[in-house]
C-alpha cells in the first residue's frame, strides 16, 4: 500500500492530468533552494545523530501540536518544554504512541500529506500510521536514525538541497555558521537577519536587548545614530557569513518615513521606556523603512511577514513561550500601510522587498496590484496557514492575472521540520505544474512556456529573488 499516490494533487480531469505529470517530471529532480526557514544551524555544524523519531518529527512542529491541543491533548504529553522547567514527557516511544493514536485528526490537512510523504520516501514505510502500527513505525524510524545516512549533512545531500537559509536573531553570535563555513563540508547554509527583538519595543526584554546590541557592536545604542550603525554592523556580519536576506515578523505592515530628527526624538522616547502604544507602533513602522533603506545600501533582500497576532493565549505564552501554535492571522492593510516605505525605496531598482500575507483577501485587491507595478516589490508564496495545496492554488489564481509569475519568488518551505522539506517542495511543484497544465489546456499559455515556467517556479525564481 502506497501512502502517496503517483497522481497525488494532479488534476482529476483526464485531459489535463497527463501534461501536469509531464511538467512535474521535468522539475521533480531539480535541486531544492530553501531561502527561508527555521531549521537549527547547529544540526549542520555538529552533524550529530537525531535523538529519536518523536524529537525529530513531533516535538518541534507546531503544526502538529496545535491540532492535538485543539482536541484536548496536553502539550506536556508530547514533550513540549515549559518555561518554568516543569516535567514533560521525555520518552520518545510514549510520545509517538500518543501521536499515532491521534493521527486521524490530520486527515485532509497538509500536515498529513507532508508526514505521509516523509514516512514513505525517507523511511520506506508503506503502511498507514495508526495505533496498531505505532511501534513498528517507531522502531523502523529509530533504526534509520541510528545510522550515518540519517545525520543532518547526509540528509541535506540526499534531499538534493543546494542552499538553505536559517533565521537568526540579531543578537545570535553566529558561531555555528562560522563552524559550518570552516568545516570541510560542501553544503551551503546561510543565516538570515531577523531583528525583531531589537526593533519591536513590545518584544519582551527589548531595552536589555538594545544594551546587548551595543555591547556586541561597540556602538552607542543609547542614541539614534549609534542604534542604526549597530544594525548596519550586524547586517554586515551576517552578510559576511553568506546572508542574502533579512526577515521581519511585524504585527502589521505599517511603515513610516519620518525625518531623521523626528525619528531620533521617537527613538529617545522608546529607549527610555516612555513611549506609549502609538509611539511604539510608529517606531516599528519607521524601522521597516530604515531596514529597506539599508537593503538598498548592502544588497540584503527584505522579507516582511506581517499580520499574525502572536501568542494569542496569554496563559499558554506564559507557560510555554513563543511559537507554540497560538499565532493567529489578522486582517492586514498593505496599500496605505506600505506607502511610506514605497515612497522611500519602491521605485529604486536596487531595493528588493518580498511581501507575505496571512490575509488572503489582500492578494487580488492589494498585493498583486502593488507587486505588479513597483520594481522593489515581489510576492512571497502562500505562507504558514496557507502553504497547503488549496492555498497554493488560490495564490496563483489571485495573483497571476495582475502580477504575473515573475513578480513572485517561487517557493520556500518556512519550516522547522527538516525531514518535511522535500515533501513541501514536492507539493508546491505538483500544484504549480497542475496550474500551468490548466493554462495550457485552456490555450492561455504555450506548452513550451509552461515547461520554462515550471523550472522557474521550482528553482530559478527563488535563486534570483533571494540573490543566491
N, C-alpha and C positions, 0 to 999 in steps of 0.2 A: 504494500500500500504506500503510495507516494503522498507526502504531506503537501507538496507543491506541484500542482498540475502543470504540464507543459504549456497549456493555454491560459495560465494564470494572468488575469487582468486584460487579456486581449478581447477585442470586440466579439460579441456573440454573432453579429452579422457576418455570414459566411462570405460576403462579397468584400469585406474589409479585413477580416482576420488574416488571410494569407500575407497581405502586404505588411500588416503590423508585425507579424512574426519575422518576415524577411528584414524589415528595418531594424528590429531588435537584434537579430542575429548579426547584423553588420556592426553593432556597437557593444554587444554584451561583453566582449573581451577587452574593451578599451580600459586603460588604467583608471583608477579612482583618484580624482582630485578632491580632497576634503578640506576646503578652505575655511570652514568654520565649524568648530565642535568643542567638546568639553572632556575629551579623554585626558587621563592623567599623564603628564610628560614623564613622570617617574617610571612608568611602565617601560618606556623605550630606553631610558637612561640605565636602569638597573637590570632589565630583561629577566626578571625573576618569574618563576612559575606562578600562575594564578592559583589562589588558595583552594577553592572548591567551586562546584557549579553554582551554588547559591550566591556566594560573594561575587562571582563573575556576572551572572545573568539576572539576579533578582534585587539584591540589596542596593545597588547604585541606581536603579532605574525607576524614576518617579512615575513614569507611565504605568508601571506595574503596581506599585503600592498605593497609588491614589485610587485605582479601581478597587483594590482589595479593601481599603479603608472605607470606601463608599458603601460596601456591603457588610460593614460591621466588624471587619477584622482590625486587629491592633497592629500598629507599625512595629512595636517592640517584638511581636511574634515573628516578624520577618527580618529581624536583625538590624533594623534602622536605629542607629545610635541616638541617644538622648544627650542634650547639652549638659545635664547635671550628672551624667555618668551612671544613671540608674540601670539596673540589669536589663539586658535584652537577650533574645535568643541568639546563641552563637553556634549552635550545631547545624552545619550546612544541610545534612540529610533531613533533619526535622523541618527546617525552613522549606526545603524542596518539596517534601511531602505535603505540607500545608498549601504550597503554591499549586502543586499538581491537582490537589483536591478541588481547588477553586479555578482551575484553568478554563473551565467552561464559561466563566464570566467574560472572557475576552473574545467570544465568538463575534465575528464580523468586524473586529477592530484592527487597525494597522498593527498594534502590538502583537496580536495573534499571528498575523502574516509574517512579521519580522521574525518571531520566535520559531514558527514552523520552518521557515526558510533556514534559519540558523541550525536548528536541530538536525535537519536533513542534510544540508550541504556541508556543514562544518563538522558535525559529529556522526554523520552516517546513520541517523535514526529515522526509520520509516513508519514506526507505529505512533499513533497519536499519544500525546501526553495525558495521562489520566491518573487517578489514584492507584489503579492497578499496575500501571507501568512506571510509576514514580521511581521505585528503587532500581529497576533495571536501567532506566534512563540515567539516573544519578550515577550509577556505577560506570556506565559507558562513558559519560562525560568526564567523570573524575579520573578514569583511566587515561583518557586523552590528555587531560591537564597535567598529568604527571610526566609527560614526555616533552623533550626539547622542541618537537614540532609545534607545540602549542604555547611556546613562550611568545611574548609580545612582538619581538622583532621577526620571528618566523611567521607569525600570523600576518603582520604588516606585509611581508613579502608574498605570502600565499594569497592575500586579498588583492594583490596587484595594486597596492597604493603607491602612487607616485609622490604625493606630498600630503601631509596632514598638518593642519593648524590647530594648536590648542588655544585655550582662552585663559589668559593670565592676568592677575591683578596688577595694578600699577606698583604695588608695594612688594610683589614677589621678587625674590633675589635672582631668579632665573638660573641658579646654579645647575639645575637638572638639564636645562637647554645647553649650557656650556659643556656639560658632561657628554651629551649626545654628540655635539659637534666635534669634541676632542676624541671620541671613540673611533674605532676603525670601521664602524658600521656605515653602510651606504644609504640608509633610509633618511628621508628628509622630513624633519619635524620642526615646525617653526612656531614661535609664540605669536599671540595677538594681544594688543594693548587694551586692557579693559579698566578704565579709570573711575568707574562708578563710585568706589569707596572714597575717592578724593575729589569728586566733583558734585556729589549729592549731599547737601547739608543734612538731609534726613537719614542718611546711612548711619547705622549705629557706630559710635566711636569716631565720627567724622573729624572732630577737631584734633584728636590724638593722631589720626591718620595724616593730617597735614603736617604735624610735627615730624612724623616718621619720614614723610616725603622730603622734608627739608633736610633731615639728617642723612638720608640716602644720597641726596644730590649735592649737598653743600650749598644749596640755595636758601635764601631767606623767604620761607613760605608765610611769613607774617605780613608780607606786602604783595600787592597785585603783580608787580613785575617779577619778583622772585618766584612767586607761585607759578606764573606762566613759564618762566625759564626752567623751573623744576620739571614741568610736563615735557618741555622740549628735550631736556636731557634724558628723561626716562624713555621717551619715544625713540631717541637716537640709540639708546642701549638696546631696546627691543629690536630695532631695525638692524643693528649690527649682528644680532643673533638670528636674522632671517625673517623677521616680521615684515609683512606687507600690508597689514590692516589693523585698524582699531575697532572696538566694539562698544556700543553704548546702550545700556538697558534702561532707558529713562521711563518714568511712568507715562509721559505723554510725548508727543512730537514737537512740543512748544520750543521755539527758538527765539532769540533776541539779538539785536545788533546795536548795543549801546556804544556811545562814545567811550574812549578809554578812561577819561576822567570819571564818568558816571559808573563805569564798570569797577574802577578802583574803589570808589566810595561804597558800592554794593558789596565788594569783597570784604572791606573793613567791617561792615555790619555782620556779614556771615562769619568772619574769622573770630569775632569777639562773642559769637553766640547770641547777638542781639537781634538778628533778622527774624521777622515774622514769617508766617507761612507763604504769603505772597512774594516776599523778597527771596525766600529760599527757592521757590519755583522759578522766579526770574533769573536767579543765579544759574540754576540747571540749564535754563534756556540759553543764557549767554554762553555757557561753556560748550554747548553743542556748536555754536557758531565759531567759537575760538578753536575748537578741535578741527572744524572744517578748514579754517584758515591755515592751521598748522599742517594739515594734509596737503594743501597746495604747496607748501614750502618743502616738506620732507617726503612727499610721494606716498604716504600711507593712505590706503583706501579706508573710508569711513563707513562703518555699518551702524545703522540706527534700528534698534529693536524696541519700539515703544508699545504702549497700550496694554501692559499687563499690570493689574493691581496685585502687587506682590504680597505674599503672606496674608491672604485674606482672613485666615483664622488666627487671631491673636494668641489664643491658647496653644495652638499647635506650633506657632512660631516660637513661643516662649519655651516649649518643651523640646522641640527638635531642630529649630533654626531654619535657615533658608533652604529653598529647593526641595521641599517635601510634598509637592503636589498641590499646594494651595495658592498658586498664582492663577488668577482668573482674568480672561480677556475683558477689555472695556471698549466702549465707543471711542474712536480716535479721529480727530480732525487733522488733516495734513495741509490743505490748501492755504489756510490762514496761518497755521502754526509754523510752516516751513518758510513762509515768505521772507522773514528777516534773514535767515541763512542763505536763501537763494538770491536775495539782493546782494549778499556779500560775495558768494562764490558760484552761484548757479550757472552762469554763462562762461565761467573760466574753464578752458579745456584741460587745465592741469588738476582741477578738482574732480574727485570721484566719491560719490555718496551712494551707498546701497541701502534702499529702504525696505523694511519688512513691516508686516502688519498682522495683528490678530483680529482685526475688524474687516472681514471680507467685503462688507458693503462698500468699503472705500476703494476697492480695486478699479472698477469701471468708472466710478464717479470722480475719483481724485487721483489715485496713484498712477494709473496708466496715462491719463492726460498730462500729468506733471512729468513723468519719465519720457513721455513721447515728444517733449519739446525742450526740456532743459538738458544741455550737454553733460552737466555734472551728475545727473541722476540715473540710476539703474534700479530695477526692481529685484529684490531678493525673492527666492522661491517660496512657495507655500510653507508656512512656518508653524512649528510646535503643535497646536491642536489641529492644524490643517495639513500637516505633511502626511496625508492619507491619500489613497487613490482618488477619492471623490474631491478632496481639497485640491489636489494637483490638477485635476480636470477643470474644476471651477476656476482655478488660477489662469490656466491657458485660455479658457473661454472668455473670461472677463477682461483680460489684458491684451491679448494678441491683436485685436482689431484696432486698438488705439496706440499701443506702444510697440507692436511688432514683437519679434523674437529677440532682436539684437539689442533691445534696451532691457533685457533680462540677463541673469548671470548664471544660467544653468542650475545645477542642484548642489545643495550642501546638506549634510546629514544631521548637523547640530545635535550630536548625541554624546552621552557619557558611556553608552553601552557599546564598547569596542566590537564585540562579535557581531553586532547588528549592522555594522557599516555596509558590508556587501549587500545585505538584504535591502536596506533603504535605497541604495543606489540602483539596485536591480528593479525595485518597484518604480522608481522615477523613470528609468529607461523604458520600461514596459508601458507606462502611462503616456509618456511623451510620444513613443512610436505609434501607439494606438491613435493619439490625437492627430499626428501627421498623416497616418494612413487614411483617416476620415477626410481630411482636407483634400488628399489626392483623389479619393473616390468621388468626392463632390466637385471635382475639377476646379478647385481653388488653389491648387499647388501642383507643380510638376513632380513627377516621381524622382527625377534626378535631384531636384531641390530638397525633397523630403529626406533623401539619404544624406545630403550635406548637412541639413539641419539636425538630423538625428545625432550625428557626430558632434556638432557644435553644442547641442543641449546636454549631451552626456559628458563632454570633455572640454571642448575648446572655449566655450564662453566663460567657464569658471576660471580657467587659466588666465584668460585675457582680463577679465574684470578684477581679479584679485592680484594681478601683476605677478603671477607665479611662473 
